[in-house]
Amino acid sequence: MSLLAAACATAPEPVAMKAPEPLICPPAEKPVCPPAKPAPSPAPAPAPVPEVEYRGRLAPASWMDLPDWGRESLRDSLVAFVRGCTALAKQPAWQAVCADASALPPNSPDRDIAAFFESRFDPHQVVNADESTSGMVTGYYEPLLRGSRTRTAKYRYPLYAVPQDLLVIDLSSVYPDLKHKRLRGRVEGNRVVPYLARGDIEVDPAPLKGLEIAWVDDAVELFFLHIQGSGQVQLENGERVRVGYAEQNGHPFRSLGRLLIQRGELPPERASMQGIKDWARRHPAKVQRYLNENPSFVFFRELPGDLPGPIGSLGVPLTAERSIAVDPRVVPLGVPVYLATTWPNSPQILNRLMVAQDTGGAINGGVRADFFWGFGDSAGNQAGKMRQAGRMWVLLPKGYTPPSTVQAAAKT
């Protein structure tokens, strides 16, 4: 029995005695309890770390593995490497070798330049994610377009600067392993949504009106400028404007050549840049529809006209026939790369010391390079034909452990 029940019960009535007045108990009060503390909220589960796609590694090699090492002049390669040292020397591991490279006269004998690389670097072969050591080498160049600062009936295809509403999210601040991964979009209400695709941008009325850097006369040439990432525009008044890659809309790149092959518009052997341009001239009514099927879109910035070359992803001018674009998740930007491949559309050997100074949306994987041929139609002719097999060796300062090797060890 509870204490409250015991206090309120009546005693049994004894014999020959008057029953006592009934005890009237006050109504029981509800016990007052302190308010219950809210249960602690469970700690939020940590956000899942996006998986970093493994694309390859660098495996220790020897100088004897490099085919024809030292047989071709290394002078232009040294110039390209020293040019990149303005960015590379910010890293402690590269300061000494960059200082020594800069001290070498550009006209040094090739044997002295070869001795410098052999004494200060160790070669590492690039290995793909599937452990193969061969990959594809393509080419790119700096085209010349014809244009105007104002829109006319002739010049009606715009090059756009970066829109103010383009949101670029750098994931490396949250996930350091994703330092080469960025998300792009725009804010719509309280949501981040994908940015406009090519077909949404190239409509009338133009949603990016007012951001035009220049207008050009050929939609297909402009499309290939987006692929090359940099170029020059010859204006009617004689002025020449140099433009370079500034940003991208975040949509994946879709190959126009592959699309034309799939739709039966071109046979595979004619799906080069020259073949695609010829197809466009013969089918003007189909051009824009096919271009819009590649949702990727590039925004440009105007560059100084006196640069020795276009600016690559490393932030330094590219050197014709000595700079390549690579996948920086395997090959660090700025490093010398010995490339063993063949000349465009030919079995003739092309073994050369290059420098990794650029990247590209279609350059994915370990043994994957885009060979920069330079400026103009001659360079464009070589770039458009180049789709060769190749192998690659990265040169790293002695004692330096490449990040991709560490990642590969952790993966296994």
C-alpha positions in Angstrom: 0.0 0.0 0.0 1.2 3.4 -0.8 1.8 6.0 1.9 -1.0 8.2 0.4 -3.4 5.2 0.6 -2.4 4.4 4.2 -2.9 7.9 5.3 -6.5 8.1 3.9 -7.8 4.6 5.1 -10.5 4.4 8.0 -9.8 2.2 11.1 -12.2 -0.8 11.9 -15.1 0.1 14.2 -14.7 -1.4 17.8 -17.6 -3.0 19.7 -19.8 -0.7 22.0 -18.1 2.3 20.9 -19.4 5.1 18.8 -18.0 5.2 15.5 -15.7 8.1 15.1 -16.3 10.8 12.7 -15.1 9.8 9.4 -11.7 11.1 8.5 -12.0 13.2 5.5 -8.8 13.3 3.6 -8.0 16.1 1.3 -7.9 15.3 -2.3 -4.6 14.0 -3.2 -2.4 16.5 -5.0 -0.6 15.4 -8.1 3.0 15.1 -7.2 5.0 17.9 -8.8 7.9 16.6 -10.8 10.6 18.6 -12.3 10.2 18.8 -16.1 11.9 15.9 -17.8 15.1 16.8 -19.6 14.8 16.3 -23.3 16.7 13.2 -24.4 20.0 14.3 -26.0 19.8 14.3 -29.8 21.9 11.6 -31.4 25.1 13.0 -32.8 24.7 13.6 -36.6 26.3 10.9 -38.6 29.4 12.2 -40.4 28.9 13.0 -44.0 30.2 10.2 -46.2 33.5 10.9 -47.8 33.2 10.7 -51.5 35.3 7.9 -52.9 38.3 9.1 -54.8 38.5 7.2 -58.1 41.8 5.4 -58.5 43.3 6.3 -61.9 46.8 4.9 -61.8 50.2 5.2 -60.2 53.9 5.9 -60.8 56.2 2.9 -60.6 60.0 3.3 -60.1 62.0 2.8 -63.3 65.5 3.2 -64.6 66.9 5.6 -67.2 67.6 2.5 -69.5 63.8 2.0 -69.7 63.3 5.3 -71.6 63.5 4.5 -75.3 66.0 6.7 -77.2 66.7 8.8 -74.1 69.1 11.7 -75.0 69.0 11.2 -78.8 66.8 14.2 -79.3 67.8 17.8 -78.4 66.7 18.7 -74.8 67.2 22.4 -75.1 63.6 23.4 -75.7 62.5 20.9 -73.0 64.8 22.6 -70.5 63.3 26.0 -71.5 59.8 24.7 -71.0 60.7 23.2 -67.6 62.4 26.4 -66.4 59.3 28.4 -67.5 57.2 26.1 -65.3 59.5 26.5 -62.3 57.9 29.9 -61.5 55.0 27.8 -60.2 56.8 24.6 -59.3 59.5 26.2 -57.1 56.8 27.2 -54.5 57.0 23.6 -53.4 60.1 22.9 -51.2 60.9 19.6 -52.9 61.4 21.4 -56.2 63.3 24.5 -55.2 66.8 23.2 -55.5 66.3 21.4 -58.9 64.5 24.5 -60.3 67.4 26.7 -59.1 70.0 24.4 -60.8 67.9 24.2 -64.0 67.6 28.0 -64.2 71.4 28.2 -63.8 72.0 26.1 -66.9 72.4 28.3 -70.1 69.7 27.5 -72.6 72.3 26.8 -75.2 74.1 24.3 -73.1 75.2 21.1 -75.0 72.6 18.4 -74.9 74.9 16.0 -73.1 75.2 18.6 -70.2 71.4 19.0 -70.1 70.9 15.2 -70.1 73.5 14.8 -67.3 71.6 17.4 -65.3 68.3 15.4 -65.5 70.1 12.1 -64.8 71.9 13.4 -61.7 68.9 15.2 -60.2 65.9 13.1 -61.2 64.7 9.5 -61.0 62.3 8.2 -63.7 58.9 6.6 -62.7 56.8 4.8 -65.3 53.1 5.8 -65.4 50.9 2.8 -64.8 47.1 2.8 -65.5 44.5 1.7 -63.0 44.3 -1.7 -64.7 48.1 -2.0 -64.5 48.7 -1.5 -68.2 51.4 0.9 -69.3 50.1 2.1 -72.7 47.5 4.8 -73.3 46.2 7.4 -75.8 48.0 10.6 -76.9 45.9 13.3 -78.6 46.9 16.8 -79.7 45.6 20.3 -79.3 46.6 23.8 -80.4 45.9 27.5 -80.3 43.5 28.4 -83.1 43.0 31.7 -84.9 39.4 32.9 -85.3 38.0 35.9 -87.0 35.8 38.2 -85.1 34.5 41.6 -83.9 34.0 43.4 -80.6 30.4 44.0 -81.6 27.7 41.7 -83.0 27.0 42.0 -86.7 25.3 39.9 -89.3 28.6 38.2 -90.0 30.0 37.9 -86.5 27.1 36.5 -84.4 28.6 33.7 -82.3 29.8 35.0 -78.8 32.7 34.1 -76.6 31.5 34.6 -73.0 33.3 35.7 -69.9 32.5 34.0 -66.6 28.9 34.7 -65.4 28.5 36.2 -61.9 25.9 33.6 -60.9 28.2 30.6 -61.6 28.9 29.0 -58.3 32.1 26.9 -58.0 32.4 24.7 -54.9 35.9 23.5 -54.1 35.5 20.2 -52.2 39.2 20.1 -51.1 38.3 22.4 -48.1 36.2 19.5 -46.8 37.8 16.5 -48.4 41.5 17.1 -49.0 41.7 14.0 -51.2 39.4 15.7 -53.7 41.7 18.7 -54.4 41.1 18.4 -58.1 37.3 18.0 -57.8 35.0 21.0 -58.1 31.2 21.2 -58.3 29.6 24.0 -60.4 26.1 25.3 -60.3 23.9 28.2 -59.5 21.5 29.2 -56.7 17.8 28.9 -57.4 15.7 29.9 -54.4 17.4 28.1 -51.6 18.8 25.3 -53.7 22.0 24.8 -55.7 21.1 23.5 -59.1 23.2 22.6 -62.2 24.3 25.5 -64.3 22.9 26.2 -67.7 23.9 23.6 -70.3 25.2 24.6 -73.8 21.7 24.3 -75.3 20.3 26.6 -72.6 23.0 29.2 -73.2 23.0 29.4 -76.9 19.4 30.5 -77.4 17.7 33.8 -78.3 17.2 35.9 -76.2 20.6 35.1 -74.8 20.6 34.5 -71.0 24.2 35.7 -70.7 23.8 38.9 -72.7 26.4 41.5 -71.7 29.2 39.0 -71.0 30.5 38.8 -74.6 34.2 39.3 -75.0 34.0 39.1 -78.8 31.8 37.7 -81.6 33.2 35.3 -84.2 31.9 34.2 -87.6 31.9 30.4 -87.3 30.0 28.3 -84.7 32.1 25.2 -85.4 35.4 27.0 -85.0 34.1 28.5 -81.8 33.1 25.0 -80.6 36.7 23.8 -81.2 38.0 26.8 -79.4 36.1 25.5 -76.4 37.8 22.1 -76.8 41.3 23.7 -77.2 40.8 26.0 -74.2 42.7 29.0 -75.7 43.1 30.9 -78.9 43.3 34.2 -80.7 40.7 36.3 -82.4 41.7 38.5 -85.3 39.5 41.6 -85.4 38.7 43.5 -88.6 40.6 46.6 -87.3 43.9 44.6 -87.2 43.8 44.0 -83.5 44.4 40.5 -82.2 42.8 39.3 -79.0 44.2 36.4 -77.0 41.7 34.5 -74.9 42.1 31.6 -72.5 40.1 29.2 -70.4 38.6 30.8 -67.3 35.8 28.4 -66.1 33.4 25.7 -67.2 29.7 25.2 -66.6 30.1 21.9 -64.8 28.5 19.6 -67.4 30.3 16.6 -68.7 32.0 16.8 -72.1 30.5 14.7 -74.9 32.5 14.0 -78.0 31.1 15.4 -81.2 33.1 13.0 -83.3 31.8 10.0 -81.4 28.3 11.2 -81.7 28.6 11.7 -85.4 29.9 8.1 -85.7 27.1 6.7 -83.6 24.5 8.5 -85.7 26.0 7.3 -89.0 27.0 10.9 -90.1 30.7 10.1 -90.3 32.8 6.9 -90.6 35.4 6.4 -87.8 38.3 7.1 -90.1 37.0 10.6 -90.9 36.1 11.7 -87.4 39.1 14.0 -87.0 38.8 17.7 -86.4 39.2 18.3 -90.1 36.6 15.7 -91.0 34.1 17.2 -88.5 34.6 20.7 -89.9 34.1 19.4 -93.4 30.9 17.6 -92.3 29.6 20.9 -90.7 30.2 22.8 -94.0 28.1 20.2 -95.8 25.3 20.1 -93.2 24.8 23.7 -91.9 21.2 23.0 -90.8 22.3 20.1 -88.5 25.2 21.9 -86.9 23.7 23.6 -83.9 21.5 20.7 -82.9 24.6 18.4 -82.8 26.7 21.0 -81.0 24.1 21.3 -78.3 24.3 17.6 -77.5 27.6 18.4 -75.8 26.3 20.1 -72.7 29.8 21.3 -71.6 30.4 25.0 -72.1 33.6 27.0 -71.6 33.9 30.6 -70.4 37.0 32.7 -71.3 39.1 35.5 -70.1 41.2 38.0 -72.1 44.9 37.5 -71.8 47.9 39.9 -72.5 48.8 39.8 -76.2 52.6 39.6 -75.7 52.6 36.2 -73.9 54.9 33.6 -75.6 52.0 31.1 -75.5 48.6 30.4 -74.0 48.3 29.9 -70.3 47.9 26.3 -69.1 46.5 25.0 -65.8 49.9 25.4 -64.2 49.6 29.1 -64.6 52.5 29.6 -67.0 52.7 30.0 -70.8 52.7 26.7 -72.8 55.6 25.8 -75.1 54.9 24.5 -78.5 55.7 20.8 -78.9 57.1 20.6 -75.4 54.0 21.1 -73.1 51.4 18.4 -72.5 48.1 18.2 -70.7 47.8 15.4 -68.2 45.5 14.0 -65.5 46.9 15.6 -62.3 45.4 12.9 -60.2 48.3 10.7 -61.5 50.9 13.0 -63.0 51.7 16.1 -60.9 51.5 19.4 -62.8 54.9 20.9 -63.6 57.0 17.7 -63.8 59.1 16.6 -66.8 57.5 13.7 -68.6 59.3 11.5 -71.1 56.7 10.6 -73.8 57.2 7.7 -76.2 54.7 7.8 -79.0 54.5 8.3 -82.8 53.9 11.3 -85.1 50.2 12.1 -86.0 48.6 9.5 -88.2 52.0 7.8 -88.7 54.2 5.0 -87.4 57.2 7.3 -87.2 58.7 7.3 -83.7 58.2 10.5 -81.6 60.1 10.2 -78.3 60.5 13.5 -76.5 61.0 15.1 -73.1 57.8 17.1 -72.4 56.5 19.0 -69.4 53.1 18.5 -67.7 51.7 22.1 -67.7 48.0 21.7 -68.5 44.9 19.7 -67.9 41.7 19.0 -69.9 38.2 17.8 -69.4 38.8 14.8 -71.6 42.2 14.0 -70.2 41.4 11.2 -67.7 43.7 8.4 -66.6 47.3 7.6 -66.0 48.8 7.1 -69.5 46.8 9.8 -71.2 48.3 13.0 -72.7 47.3 15.9 -74.9 50.3 17.1 -77.0 50.3 20.9 -77.4 51.4 21.7 -81.0 51.5 25.5 -80.9 49.6 28.2 -82.8 47.9 28.4 -86.2 46.8 26.2 -89.0 49.9 24.1 -89.3 49.7 23.2 -85.6 46.0 22.6 -86.0 46.7 20.1 -88.8 48.9 18.0 -86.6 46.7 18.3 -83.6 43.6 17.3 -85.5 45.2 14.1 -86.8 46.8 13.0 -83.6 45.4 9.9 -81.9 48.3 7.7 -81.1 49.3 5.1 -78.6 52.0 6.1 -76.1 53.9 5.4 -72.9 55.0 7.9 -70.3 57.7 8.3 -67.6 57.6 11.0 -65.0 60.9 12.5 -63.8 60.8 13.4 -60.1 63.6 14.8 -57.8 65.7 12.1 -56.2 64.1 11.0 -52.9 60.6 12.5 -53.7 57.7 10.1 -53.2 54.8 10.9 -55.7 51.4 11.2 -54.1 49.8 8.7 -56.5 52.3 6.0 -55.2 51.1 6.7 -51.6 47.5 6.4 -52.7 48.2 3.2 -54.5 49.9 1.7 -51.5 46.9 2.7 -49.3 44.5 1.2 -51.8 46.2 -2.2 -51.6 
